[in-house]
């Protein structure tokens, strides 16, 4: 084989991709410098930041990683709302009582919620992330997938450094650029972070006081309702129409009371003039929840129902609650993307509308499962379980 041909072949083989990314990064770095200059960052600041800037392949690998399975609620909660985390949260509520009360008084966010976010985001500061934030943000800014978003965050990070409260070397965090005890992105940091301990600096890595006041300020800006809970576990009547469930189907709390829904122990729900949505995230065998406006606020922090449930449940437990009355079933299948796709195709072949065939178990697919269950005379909770998979010959 001629040397030129070998060279061309070598270029076509995969390891070159990483090299190409790294080379492209050098060009991109110059563009970022230009953008920073246009954004009004000082020449000195740009030079200081760019001198040590490095492309990080791990960041791209993590960004492109797809979860192998859908998660079950049982699995999700058991790794996040753990007895150890609840005990630590209770301890920290006492240790930081004054700090938390100050944040609660100023922004109306109850202390247990601040501690719950803290526990879920960084395990109370024990996992702040180790990746230099400028590296992760610039690597993602130079990748085509979400270049604009991460370029904007990179520029915010430079602005943050211009304030002089932290050194570039101290600015570390997650692979996606989230920083400090409550994992703020630079734009959130710039807009909502506050100096809680009054030392004249805003430092979300080293000051718990700054981090808790900042989290309260951020939640307040997202619309937190003072002194209202996130929602609660409830008990449904024996015969229940599960098609009423879903975050997109809120009703007056009074209507749910009239429909026979009680608290988790069977007691009448307190009367309140609020809207609530019913969630039954692991089917009729698992717990049901009525969620209020603050649940939606939590989802503005992180757009995941499971995440929002874990914040609410951890907060309740930290405040002395005894946990779920009904545990989520542990025997529900974790599905691979291909299985969800096969499920969607099988449902579609039977005439049920699943929306896009995307391998993602979303609301449309659940509604299709529900319609099938209803047609079969089964309990129509929309839960994909072993029975549904068997019926549709998905393995
Ligand atoms: Ca401070």
Boltz pocket constraint, residues with backbone or C-beta under 6 A from the ligand:
constraints:
  - pocket:
      binder: B
      contacts: [[A, 194], [A, 195], [A, 196], [A, 197], [A, 198], [A, 199], [A, 200], [A, 201], [A, 202], [A, 203], [A, 207], [A, 210]]
      max_distance: 6.0
